[in-house]
Amino acid sequence: MSLGRQQFVANNRFIKNQNTTRFNKKRSIGPISNTIVLIILGCLLGLLYLTQITKTNAFGYKLNALNIEKQSLQKEHDELEVSSARLQAIDRVKTSAVANNLVSVAPSSTVQN
């Protein structure tokens, strides 16, 4: 009878003068799962990097297009300044004192062979 009682007590964890707290082994992920998680994290970081680079390149294309447009407009502005100076120069020459003092000359004769 004592043998049966000891088994009963041992199976139900009612053993006298013993610690009844059971320590469970901590579960952790295994080396394969750990490797898979690290690979997934690496892929996510790679995707994040690629999205940032793509955004940077898109802004670079816009910036390049704006720089080309700026150069085109600057060239047009310079051409307009030159033509404006030419047009103003003609008006200035017509109204200048030196031009008013000039004498017009008519052809006197032609040269014959």
C-alpha positions as MATLAB code, in Angstrom:
seq = 'MSLGRQQFVANNRFIKNQNTTRFNKKRSIGPISNTIVLIILGCLLGLLYLTQITKTNAFGYKLNALNIEKQSLQKEHDELEVSSARLQAIDRVKTSAVANNLVSVAPSSTVQN';
ca = [
       0.000    0.000    0.000;
       2.789    2.438    0.641;
       4.228    1.829   -2.813;
       0.894    2.655   -4.446;
       0.518    5.731   -2.298;
       3.997    6.986   -3.170;
       3.272    6.625   -6.845;
      -0.015    8.448   -6.432;
       1.633   11.236   -4.542;
       4.543   11.442   -6.997;
       2.224   11.573   -9.995;
       0.125   14.372   -8.505;
       3.136   16.320   -7.211;
       2.084   16.241   -3.559;
       5.375   15.069   -2.171;
       6.025   16.180    1.404;
       9.020   18.391    2.187;
       9.887   19.022   -1.441;
       9.665   22.073   -3.602;
       6.474   21.943   -5.605;
       7.491   24.686   -8.040;
       8.421   23.361  -11.393;
      10.926   25.224  -13.520;
      10.071   25.159  -17.189;
      12.815   25.206  -19.667;
      12.810   28.491  -21.604;
      11.902   27.975  -25.186;
      13.945   29.805  -27.751;
      14.007   29.728  -31.479;
      16.397   27.299  -33.024;
      19.364   28.086  -35.234;
      17.412   27.499  -38.454;
      14.562   29.768  -37.380;
      17.075   32.364  -36.249;
      18.778   32.264  -39.657;
      15.450   32.605  -41.461;
      14.479   35.612  -39.325;
      17.849   37.257  -40.020;
      17.473   36.670  -43.762;
      13.978   38.191  -43.723;
      15.235   41.226  -41.795;
      18.090   41.606  -44.278;
      15.630   41.500  -47.173;
      13.432   44.132  -45.528;
      16.423   46.410  -44.973;
      17.440   45.895  -48.611;
      13.959   46.845  -49.805;
      13.995   49.941  -47.603;
      17.372   50.919  -49.045;
      16.154   50.413  -52.616;
      13.045   52.539  -52.067;
      15.161   55.371  -50.677;
      17.607   55.183  -53.599;
      14.719   55.141  -56.082;
      13.234   58.269  -54.495;
      16.620   59.973  -54.579;
      17.069   59.106  -58.258;
      13.585   60.399  -59.083;
      14.417   63.710  -57.414;
      17.733   63.721  -59.299;
      15.906   63.413  -62.635;
      13.583   66.267  -61.721;
      16.537   68.374  -60.623;
      18.381   67.614  -63.855;
      15.335   68.593  -65.939;
      15.018   71.849  -64.003;
      18.725   72.612  -64.503;
      18.382   72.050  -68.267;
      15.349   74.343  -68.339;
      17.266   76.958  -66.333;
      20.175   76.851  -68.794;
      17.786   77.185  -71.733;
      16.041   80.159  -70.152;
      19.385   81.765  -69.263;
      20.552   81.421  -72.883;
      17.291   82.941  -74.148;
      17.651   85.789  -71.626;
      21.185   86.518  -72.823;
      20.051   86.549  -76.479;
      17.216   88.936  -75.617;
      19.647   91.251  -73.797;
      21.905   91.356  -76.860;
      19.035   92.110  -79.252;
      17.707   94.756  -76.846;
      21.124   96.399  -76.771;
      21.249   96.363  -80.600;
      17.823   97.945  -80.900;
      18.654  100.596  -78.347;
      21.982  101.280  -80.062;
      20.250  102.075  -83.375;
      17.936  104.574  -81.660;
      20.858  106.146  -79.804;
      22.917  106.519  -82.950;
      20.018  108.183  -84.782;
      19.511  110.721  -82.016;
      23.157  111.347  -81.153;
      24.855  114.692  -81.815;
      27.556  113.077  -83.928;
      25.000  111.483  -86.243;
      23.157  114.800  -86.618;
      26.382  116.563  -87.711;
      27.099  114.065  -90.481;
      26.667  115.176  -94.067;
      24.976  112.926  -96.560;
      26.988  112.255  -99.663;
      25.605  111.584 -103.113;
      27.618  109.576 -105.603;
      29.492  111.926 -107.922;
      30.357  109.615 -110.729;
      30.844  106.025 -111.661;
      34.000  104.304 -112.681;
      34.167  103.021 -116.220;
      36.474  100.457 -117.690;
];
